Amino acid sequence: MHGPGEIRAAASASDAAPLTLVAALSRNAREAPHRIAYRERALGIWQEWRWPDALDDVLALAAGFESFGLGPDQALIVVGDNRVRIYFSMLAAMALRAFPTPLFPDTPVEEMQTYTRLGAPRLALAEDQEQVDKLIELRARSGRPQTIIYDDPRGLAAYRAEGLVSLDDVIARGRKRLTDIPGLREELIGRAGPDDIAALLYSSGTTGAPKGIPLRHHNVIGGVANALAGGYFRRYEQLFAYLPTAWVGDFVFTVAGGVLLQATVNIPERQETALHDMREVAPTFYLAAPRAWDNMLTRVQVGMADSTPMKRRLFDFFMPRAIDLERRKLAGGRASVSDRITNALGEMLIYAPIKDFLGLSRAQRAFTGGEAMGEDTFLFFRALGIKLKQFYGQTETCALSAAQTEGHVRLHAVGAAMPGVDIRIDDNGEILIRSASVISGYFEDPVATDKAFTAGWLHTGDAGYLEDDNSLVVLGRVSEVVHTAAGERFIPNFIENRLKFSPFVRNVAVIGAGRDELTAIVCIDYDAVGHWAERRAVSYSSYADLSQMPEVQALVAGVLAHVNETQPVGLRVNRFVNLHKDFDADDGEITRTRKLKRNVIESTYAPVIEALYGTAPEITFDAPILYEDGRRGSVRRTLRICEVKR
């Protein structure tokens, strides 16, 4: 615990320049009492909290949590969708020098045991009945958490489980303590220090058990300061909080960025209404994974296909010209007078209405990260006038390492290092990063820490190189570098990302280590391919049925052939199979952040892989399935082995 002198020092320092997120929250309440801090839609009506309101609720929650035993260096498990009181609870934990550990809402109980093993979690916060049920089962298995606090009371009135507490009761108890204990409010504001953990997140666990990643206040504050200095962030943004709370992007961009830069955080009523709610908000800053941008493009294409003939003709006239202009501009060209006139008309008739339809009419800063983005999607949104850019980072770097700037946007690169960030490439081609935003080590894991950190440099595990203008090109994971039987070196993920540039490919696993040629297991994008099939009168009844249609297999073969044109002859995919389903996190085939678990895929689909290297035209195998009640079974599937035209 900090002593009284340390507490006063921390509070004094926070007055000048906040050293913690809690101190920043207090500064906002003092300096910007009339600015709206949070907005959450409930029953169709936007509820608002100004900064003093937010501070009052956070401190009441902190005082309440402390009465239930939450203290320094302990984890507060948080599981649920984006909710204002979930964000407040995360900040409240920080005030106690504890730390939130958010989990993905769809995490099953079996995986919860992995993600709650660190930080001695005695308390857990659940959004609703579904998450309460999982936490009760988790407690029966592991003995933790002892106290389960819930936000939404619906369906829980008849529950008699021990240690089940309403968040309303926690707040009421906390407010009473703040009234009864003189000085507690100020003490809570200054209790945490810059070296305390602000959040404990987890690595994706693609190659082993997920590692605990402690983001300390000084890491997060340093990362946001770097992004602000580079112009990637601005003060007083309108943010839209829809990203999973367990993802570093939500914590750094929404929780930390929102408080440090006095943004307004807008929270949708629920995930199902997010698209509608976002249109009302029209955020000024928007971050989405490449797949989300792909989905938005598909929505536009579907919408235009169903619109009037006049709108379709206007779209077909203006969009190809805008995309061609953007491609020329990225290559260093300039817009002619004719281009500018056409673009102005297109903005009025097509581009502005589409941006309004998507809720991006005010998106002055738009980013994508996590994996490579397809050229068609990237050019489409930039052609609309949305200055979409790529960024690169990891949870260990608070997601803030490198990003593109206007005038230096390249399709194949992720941009240059942000201010305050050093990037270099070691002799093995691995990307190393040093910055205030980089953590000092993994939580209670000295072996992993010694392996990943050397003299202040983080070994990212990614392979890449720096171009002449210091733009970073990321190739894939160093650990995934493999060789064909002929000795050709390649990274499967590099090829997979380029295949996923197509809107018709949702997931893909490229096989070829130690083999004579490359093959692929492809998971089609059901929505995009389904729409494509409907427009061509191709009938189907399910994902499995659609994936095996000859027309769809020819479509995928064309995607593979297009990517093959950019590959050396020895690294071209020659055969493939369309899987009967998408890779699924619940089946252990991908992580919650949609990264392939290659060892699981190669084990589960071993018969399919062998068939890809055989001579039979198809493979019949018993595909494992996991029912909603936890039972496992299998279903027999016949998959066609397809050739890619050379």
ABEGO torsion letter per residue (X at the ends): XBBAAAAAAAAAAAAABBABAAAAAAAAAAABAABBABBBBBGGBBBBBBAAAAAAAAAAAAAAAAAAGBBBGBBBBBBEBBBAAAAAAAAAAAAAGBBBBBBBAABBAAAAAAAAABGGBABBBBABAAAAAAAAAAAAAAGOBABBBBABABGAAABABBGBBBAAAAAAAAAAAAAABBGAAAAAAAABBAABBABBBBBAGAAEBBBBBBBBAAAAAAAAAAAAAAGABBBGBBBBBABBAABAAAAAAAAAAAAAAGBBBBBBABAAAAAAAAAAAGBABBBBBAAAAAAAAAAAAAAAAABBAAAAAAAAAAAAAAAAAAAAAAAGBBBBAAAAAAAAAAAAAAAAAAAAAAGAAABABBBBBGBBBBAAAAAAAAAAGBBBBBBBBBAAAGGBABBBBBGABBAABAEBBBBGBBBBBBAAGBBBBBBAABBAEBBGBAAAAAAABBGGBBBAGBBBBBBAAGBBBBAEBAAABBBBAAGBBBBAAAAAAAAAABAABABBBBBGBGBABBBBBBBBBAAAAAAAAAAAGBBBABAAAAAABAAAAAAAAAAAAAAAAABBAAABBABBBBBABBBBAAAGABBAAGBBBAAAAAAAAAAAAAAAABABABBBBBBBBBBAAGBBBBBBBBBBBBBBBX
